[in-house]
Amino acid sequence: MYNELYLIWRTEKETGNEIQRLPKNFYAKIADYIKKLKEENRMLDNKTTKARLLDTEFKNVQVMVGELFGLRYRKFRKNVFSHQSFSKDALTEEEKKLYGDASSLSEACHLFCKDLLRGNLSKIEKSEKQAFTVLRFVQEIPALVGSDMKTYGPFGPEDIANLPTENARIFVKQGVAVKVDAK
């Protein structure tokens, strides 16, 4: 799995603004891989060479997964907000759920501006949809019921989740998670 992740990470870095297609269930496989690394490392004596190698592998995987997710998010955002076409088929099911509202927001803003430039003021209806924030957890958190009354979690260190902004602010303030910056 390490070599596959490395190739995907490297290719994503080299493909400019194009989002590459990931293998089916990629994020589930990565989560399983990380869980196995953690379990295997827990069983070893920390002073052994194998334990140090596993620890290095685990840290490298964390960096690559974090960068890969961030790269894909920035590419998605850039494509959507600059109205560049891209294949939504390249997104995983998880990404489609996470980013779903962003494309409709971008389209609504584009249509509003287009109407405004024609001398028409479009009516804007307040959306009842809840705002969400993407977080990366730095420690374990049990499952919780969000402000939207949906269950989220449990979360472990380095887990990434899209939570209602109200809940996200609390986790960031408590220092148990950090906001994923969309640079």
ChimeraX commands (.cxc) that place a marker at each C-alpha (Angstrom):
marker #1 position 0.00,0.00,0.00 radius 0.5
marker #1 position 2.90,2.37,0.75 radius 0.5
marker #1 position 4.21,2.26,-2.83 radius 0.5
marker #1 position 0.72,2.78,-4.25 radius 0.5
marker #1 position 0.16,5.77,-1.96 radius 0.5
marker #1 position 3.54,7.22,-2.89 radius 0.5
marker #1 position 2.81,6.96,-6.63 radius 0.5
marker #1 position -0.64,8.53,-6.22 radius 0.5
marker #1 position 0.76,11.34,-4.05 radius 0.5
marker #1 position 3.60,12.06,-6.49 radius 0.5
marker #1 position 1.31,12.00,-9.53 radius 0.5
marker #1 position -1.20,14.33,-7.85 radius 0.5
marker #1 position 1.62,16.80,-7.15 radius 0.5
marker #1 position 2.75,16.69,-10.78 radius 0.5
marker #1 position -0.60,16.99,-12.56 radius 0.5
marker #1 position -1.11,20.75,-12.26 radius 0.5
marker #1 position -4.78,21.64,-11.75 radius 0.5
marker #1 position -6.07,18.28,-12.94 radius 0.5
marker #1 position -7.54,16.05,-10.25 radius 0.5
marker #1 position -6.49,12.48,-10.85 radius 0.5
marker #1 position -8.86,9.56,-10.45 radius 0.5
marker #1 position -8.20,7.50,-7.32 radius 0.5
marker #1 position -8.75,3.75,-6.97 radius 0.5
marker #1 position -12.15,2.65,-5.70 radius 0.5
marker #1 position -12.42,2.84,-1.89 radius 0.5
marker #1 position -9.04,4.60,-1.73 radius 0.5
marker #1 position -9.72,6.44,1.53 radius 0.5
marker #1 position -11.12,3.29,3.17 radius 0.5
marker #1 position -7.97,1.39,2.15 radius 0.5
marker #1 position -5.77,4.18,3.52 radius 0.5
marker #1 position -7.67,4.24,6.82 radius 0.5
marker #1 position -7.30,0.46,7.11 radius 0.5
marker #1 position -3.59,0.66,6.23 radius 0.5
marker #1 position -2.95,3.33,8.88 radius 0.5
marker #1 position -4.89,1.35,11.47 radius 0.5
marker #1 position -2.78,-1.75,10.71 radius 0.5
marker #1 position 0.45,0.25,10.97 radius 0.5
marker #1 position -0.62,1.60,14.36 radius 0.5
marker #1 position -1.60,-1.85,15.63 radius 0.5
marker #1 position 1.57,-3.50,14.37 radius 0.5
marker #1 position 3.74,-0.78,15.90 radius 0.5
marker #1 position 1.91,-1.09,19.23 radius 0.5
marker #1 position 2.91,-4.74,19.43 radius 0.5
marker #1 position 6.63,-4.08,18.98 radius 0.5
marker #1 position 9.34,-2.99,21.36 radius 0.5
marker #1 position 10.07,0.68,20.53 radius 0.5
marker #1 position 13.81,0.05,20.60 radius 0.5
marker #1 position 13.83,-2.44,17.75 radius 0.5
marker #1 position 14.80,-1.52,14.22 radius 0.5
marker #1 position 11.49,-2.80,12.92 radius 0.5
marker #1 position 9.58,-0.50,15.30 radius 0.5
marker #1 position 11.63,2.51,14.20 radius 0.5
marker #1 position 11.08,1.63,10.53 radius 0.5
marker #1 position 7.33,1.25,11.11 radius 0.5
marker #1 position 7.25,4.57,12.94 radius 0.5
marker #1 position 9.03,6.28,10.02 radius 0.5
marker #1 position 6.64,4.64,7.55 radius 0.5
marker #1 position 3.67,5.79,9.63 radius 0.5
marker #1 position 4.94,9.39,9.71 radius 0.5
marker #1 position 5.60,9.37,5.96 radius 0.5
marker #1 position 2.11,8.02,5.31 radius 0.5
marker #1 position 0.59,10.76,7.47 radius 0.5
marker #1 position 2.47,13.45,5.54 radius 0.5
marker #1 position 1.55,12.01,2.13 radius 0.5
marker #1 position -2.13,11.52,2.99 radius 0.5
marker #1 position -2.41,15.02,4.46 radius 0.5
marker #1 position -0.71,16.59,1.44 radius 0.5
marker #1 position -2.71,14.48,-1.01 radius 0.5
marker #1 position -6.02,15.47,0.56 radius 0.5
marker #1 position -4.98,19.12,0.71 radius 0.5
marker #1 position -3.80,19.12,-2.92 radius 0.5
marker #1 position -7.02,17.58,-4.14 radius 0.5
marker #1 position -9.10,20.05,-2.12 radius 0.5
marker #1 position -7.17,23.06,-3.45 radius 0.5
marker #1 position -7.46,21.78,-7.04 radius 0.5
marker #1 position -11.19,21.24,-6.61 radius 0.5
marker #1 position -11.64,24.70,-5.14 radius 0.5
marker #1 position -9.59,26.38,-7.83 radius 0.5
marker #1 position -11.48,24.60,-10.61 radius 0.5
marker #1 position -14.91,25.32,-9.14 radius 0.5
marker #1 position -14.38,28.97,-8.27 radius 0.5
marker #1 position -12.61,29.80,-11.53 radius 0.5
marker #1 position -15.32,27.95,-13.49 radius 0.5
marker #1 position -12.82,25.62,-15.13 radius 0.5
marker #1 position -14.32,22.36,-16.19 radius 0.5
marker #1 position -13.09,19.16,-14.62 radius 0.5
marker #1 position -14.35,15.63,-14.36 radius 0.5
marker #1 position -16.30,15.12,-11.17 radius 0.5
marker #1 position -15.78,11.40,-11.79 radius 0.5
marker #1 position -12.20,11.92,-10.57 radius 0.5
marker #1 position -13.56,12.67,-7.09 radius 0.5
marker #1 position -14.06,9.86,-4.62 radius 0.5
marker #1 position -17.49,9.32,-3.08 radius 0.5
marker #1 position -16.24,10.90,0.16 radius 0.5
marker #1 position -14.99,13.97,-1.70 radius 0.5
marker #1 position -18.26,14.33,-3.60 radius 0.5
marker #1 position -20.09,14.42,-0.27 radius 0.5
marker #1 position -17.59,16.83,1.30 radius 0.5
marker #1 position -17.48,19.24,-1.64 radius 0.5
marker #1 position -21.04,18.90,-2.91 radius 0.5
marker #1 position -22.29,22.30,-1.78 radius 0.5
marker #1 position -19.24,24.19,-3.05 radius 0.5
marker #1 position -20.14,23.73,-6.71 radius 0.5
marker #1 position -23.71,24.89,-6.16 radius 0.5
marker #1 position -22.41,27.92,-4.22 radius 0.5
marker #1 position -20.03,28.81,-7.03 radius 0.5
marker #1 position -22.76,28.44,-9.64 radius 0.5
marker #1 position -25.17,30.61,-7.62 radius 0.5
marker #1 position -22.52,33.35,-7.26 radius 0.5
marker #1 position -21.72,33.17,-10.98 radius 0.5
marker #1 position -25.40,33.50,-11.94 radius 0.5
marker #1 position -25.93,36.39,-9.52 radius 0.5
marker #1 position -22.96,38.26,-10.98 radius 0.5
marker #1 position -24.09,37.52,-14.54 radius 0.5
marker #1 position -27.58,38.89,-13.79 radius 0.5
marker #1 position -26.13,41.91,-12.02 radius 0.5
marker #1 position -23.98,42.74,-15.05 radius 0.5
marker #1 position -27.15,42.63,-17.17 radius 0.5
marker #1 position -28.76,45.18,-14.87 radius 0.5
marker #1 position -30.93,42.68,-13.01 radius 0.5
marker #1 position -30.87,42.10,-9.29 radius 0.5
marker #1 position -31.56,38.44,-8.56 radius 0.5
marker #1 position -33.52,37.51,-5.48 radius 0.5
marker #1 position -31.38,35.67,-3.01 radius 0.5
marker #1 position -33.12,33.19,-0.79 radius 0.5
marker #1 position -31.38,32.41,2.46 radius 0.5
marker #1 position -30.29,28.82,2.43 radius 0.5
marker #1 position -31.23,26.71,5.39 radius 0.5
marker #1 position -28.18,24.55,4.79 radius 0.5
marker #1 position -25.70,24.39,7.61 radius 0.5
marker #1 position -22.10,25.60,7.21 radius 0.5
marker #1 position -19.37,22.98,7.55 radius 0.5
marker #1 position -15.66,23.14,8.31 radius 0.5
marker #1 position -12.99,20.55,7.48 radius 0.5
marker #1 position -10.89,19.57,10.51 radius 0.5
marker #1 position -7.87,17.37,11.19 radius 0.5
marker #1 position -8.00,15.84,14.66 radius 0.5
marker #1 position -4.86,15.75,16.81 radius 0.5
marker #1 position -6.21,13.44,19.50 radius 0.5
marker #1 position -8.89,10.81,19.96 radius 0.5
marker #1 position -12.47,12.05,20.28 radius 0.5
marker #1 position -15.50,9.84,20.94 radius 0.5
marker #1 position -18.56,9.96,18.68 radius 0.5
marker #1 position -20.71,13.05,19.07 radius 0.5
marker #1 position -24.03,14.44,17.93 radius 0.5
marker #1 position -23.43,17.57,15.86 radius 0.5
marker #1 position -25.47,20.76,15.87 radius 0.5
marker #1 position -27.32,19.32,12.84 radius 0.5
marker #1 position -28.39,16.35,15.01 radius 0.5
marker #1 position -26.27,13.87,13.01 radius 0.5
marker #1 position -23.73,11.54,14.61 radius 0.5
marker #1 position -20.04,12.12,13.81 radius 0.5
marker #1 position -17.01,10.09,14.82 radius 0.5
marker #1 position -15.36,8.64,16.71 radius 0.5
marker #1 position -12.14,10.30,15.52 radius 0.5
marker #1 position -8.50,9.41,16.06 radius 0.5
marker #1 position -5.35,11.49,15.64 radius 0.5
marker #1 position -4.86,12.59,12.01 radius 0.5
marker #1 position -8.47,11.79,11.05 radius 0.5
marker #1 position -10.02,14.37,8.74 radius 0.5
marker #1 position -13.72,15.21,8.99 radius 0.5
marker #1 position -16.22,17.73,7.69 radius 0.5
marker #1 position -18.23,18.93,10.71 radius 0.5
marker #1 position -20.82,21.63,11.32 radius 0.5
marker #1 position -18.94,24.91,11.84 radius 0.5
marker #1 position -20.40,25.36,15.34 radius 0.5
marker #1 position -18.90,22.06,16.47 radius 0.5
marker #1 position -15.66,22.66,14.57 radius 0.5
marker #1 position -15.04,25.97,16.37 radius 0.5
marker #1 position -15.34,24.23,19.74 radius 0.5
marker #1 position -12.85,21.49,18.80 radius 0.5
marker #1 position -10.35,24.03,17.50 radius 0.5
marker #1 position -10.76,26.18,20.63 radius 0.5
marker #1 position -10.18,23.12,22.83 radius 0.5
marker #1 position -7.06,22.25,20.83 radius 0.5
marker #1 position -8.24,18.76,19.88 radius 0.5
marker #1 position -8.42,19.57,16.15 radius 0.5
marker #1 position -7.04,22.03,13.65 radius 0.5
marker #1 position -8.86,23.60,10.73 radius 0.5
marker #1 position -7.73,22.31,7.34 radius 0.5
marker #1 position -6.59,25.43,5.54 radius 0.5
marker #1 position -7.69,25.69,1.92 radius 0.5
marker #1 position -4.74,27.60,0.48 radius 0.5
marker link #1:1,2 radius 0.2
marker link #1:2,3 radius 0.2
marker link #1:3,4 radius 0.2
marker link #1:4,5 radius 0.2
marker link #1:5,6 radius 0.2
marker link #1:6,7 radius 0.2
marker link #1:7,8 radius 0.2
marker link #1:8,9 radius 0.2
marker link #1:9,10 radius 0.2
marker link #1:10,11 radius 0.2
marker link #1:11,12 radius 0.2
marker link #1:12,13 radius 0.2
marker link #1:13,14 radius 0.2
marker link #1:14,15 radius 0.2
marker link #1:15,16 radius 0.2
marker link #1:16,17 radius 0.2
marker link #1:17,18 radius 0.2
marker link #1:18,19 radius 0.2
marker link #1:19,20 radius 0.2
marker link #1:20,21 radius 0.2
marker link #1:21,22 radius 0.2
marker link #1:22,23 radius 0.2
marker link #1:23,24 radius 0.2
marker link #1:24,25 radius 0.2
marker link #1:25,26 radius 0.2
marker link #1:26,27 radius 0.2
marker link #1:27,28 radius 0.2
marker link #1:28,29 radius 0.2
marker link #1:29,30 radius 0.2
marker link #1:30,31 radius 0.2
marker link #1:31,32 radius 0.2
marker link #1:32,33 radius 0.2
marker link #1:33,34 radius 0.2
marker link #1:34,35 radius 0.2
marker link #1:35,36 radius 0.2
marker link #1:36,37 radius 0.2
marker link #1:37,38 radius 0.2
marker link #1:38,39 radius 0.2
marker link #1:39,40 radius 0.2
marker link #1:40,41 radius 0.2
marker link #1:41,42 radius 0.2
marker link #1:42,43 radius 0.2
marker link #1:43,44 radius 0.2
marker link #1:44,45 radius 0.2
marker link #1:45,46 radius 0.2
marker link #1:46,47 radius 0.2
marker link #1:47,48 radius 0.2
marker link #1:48,49 radius 0.2
marker link #1:49,50 radius 0.2
marker link #1:50,51 radius 0.2
marker link #1:51,52 radius 0.2
marker link #1:52,53 radius 0.2
marker link #1:53,54 radius 0.2
marker link #1:54,55 radius 0.2
marker link #1:55,56 radius 0.2
marker link #1:56,57 radius 0.2
marker link #1:57,58 radius 0.2
marker link #1:58,59 radius 0.2
marker link #1:59,60 radius 0.2
marker link #1:60,61 radius 0.2
marker link #1:61,62 radius 0.2
marker link #1:62,63 radius 0.2
marker link #1:63,64 radius 0.2
marker link #1:64,65 radius 0.2
marker link #1:65,66 radius 0.2
marker link #1:66,67 radius 0.2
marker link #1:67,68 radius 0.2
marker link #1:68,69 radius 0.2
marker link #1:69,70 radius 0.2
marker link #1:70,71 radius 0.2
marker link #1:71,72 radius 0.2
marker link #1:72,73 radius 0.2
marker link #1:73,74 radius 0.2
marker link #1:74,75 radius 0.2
marker link #1:75,76 radius 0.2
marker link #1:76,77 radius 0.2
marker link #1:77,78 radius 0.2
marker link #1:78,79 radius 0.2
marker link #1:79,80 radius 0.2
marker link #1:80,81 radius 0.2
marker link #1:81,82 radius 0.2
marker link #1:82,83 radius 0.2
marker link #1:83,84 radius 0.2
marker link #1:84,85 radius 0.2
marker link #1:85,86 radius 0.2
marker link #1:86,87 radius 0.2
marker link #1:87,88 radius 0.2
marker link #1:88,89 radius 0.2
marker link #1:89,90 radius 0.2
marker link #1:90,91 radius 0.2
marker link #1:91,92 radius 0.2
marker link #1:92,93 radius 0.2
marker link #1:93,94 radius 0.2
marker link #1:94,95 radius 0.2
marker link #1:95,96 radius 0.2
marker link #1:96,97 radius 0.2
marker link #1:97,98 radius 0.2
marker link #1:98,99 radius 0.2
marker link #1:99,100 radius 0.2
marker link #1:100,101 radius 0.2
marker link #1:101,102 radius 0.2
marker link #1:102,103 radius 0.2
marker link #1:103,104 radius 0.2
marker link #1:104,105 radius 0.2
marker link #1:105,106 radius 0.2
marker link #1:106,107 radius 0.2
marker link #1:107,108 radius 0.2
marker link #1:108,109 radius 0.2
marker link #1:109,110 radius 0.2
marker link #1:110,111 radius 0.2
marker link #1:111,112 radius 0.2
marker link #1:112,113 radius 0.2
marker link #1:113,114 radius 0.2
marker link #1:114,115 radius 0.2
marker link #1:115,116 radius 0.2
marker link #1:116,117 radius 0.2
marker link #1:117,118 radius 0.2
marker link #1:118,119 radius 0.2
marker link #1:119,120 radius 0.2
marker link #1:120,121 radius 0.2
marker link #1:121,122 radius 0.2
marker link #1:122,123 radius 0.2
marker link #1:123,124 radius 0.2
marker link #1:124,125 radius 0.2
marker link #1:125,126 radius 0.2
marker link #1:126,127 radius 0.2
marker link #1:127,128 radius 0.2
marker link #1:128,129 radius 0.2
marker link #1:129,130 radius 0.2
marker link #1:130,131 radius 0.2
marker link #1:131,132 radius 0.2
marker link #1:132,133 radius 0.2
marker link #1:133,134 radius 0.2
marker link #1:134,135 radius 0.2
marker link #1:135,136 radius 0.2
marker link #1:136,137 radius 0.2
marker link #1:137,138 radius 0.2
marker link #1:138,139 radius 0.2
marker link #1:139,140 radius 0.2
marker link #1:140,141 radius 0.2
marker link #1:141,142 radius 0.2
marker link #1:142,143 radius 0.2
marker link #1:143,144 radius 0.2
marker link #1:144,145 radius 0.2
marker link #1:145,146 radius 0.2
marker link #1:146,147 radius 0.2
marker link #1:147,148 radius 0.2
marker link #1:148,149 radius 0.2
marker link #1:149,150 radius 0.2
marker link #1:150,151 radius 0.2
marker link #1:151,152 radius 0.2
marker link #1:152,153 radius 0.2
marker link #1:153,154 radius 0.2
marker link #1:154,155 radius 0.2
marker link #1:155,156 radius 0.2
marker link #1:156,157 radius 0.2
marker link #1:157,158 radius 0.2
marker link #1:158,159 radius 0.2
marker link #1:159,160 radius 0.2
marker link #1:160,161 radius 0.2
marker link #1:161,162 radius 0.2
marker link #1:162,163 radius 0.2
marker link #1:163,164 radius 0.2
marker link #1:164,165 radius 0.2
marker link #1:165,166 radius 0.2
marker link #1:166,167 radius 0.2
marker link #1:167,168 radius 0.2
marker link #1:168,169 radius 0.2
marker link #1:169,170 radius 0.2
marker link #1:170,171 radius 0.2
marker link #1:171,172 radius 0.2
marker link #1:172,173 radius 0.2
marker link #1:173,174 radius 0.2
marker link #1:174,175 radius 0.2
marker link #1:175,176 radius 0.2
marker link #1:176,177 radius 0.2
marker link #1:177,178 radius 0.2
marker link #1:178,179 radius 0.2
marker link #1:179,180 radius 0.2
marker link #1:180,181 radius 0.2
marker link #1:181,182 radius 0.2
marker link #1:182,183 radius 0.2
view
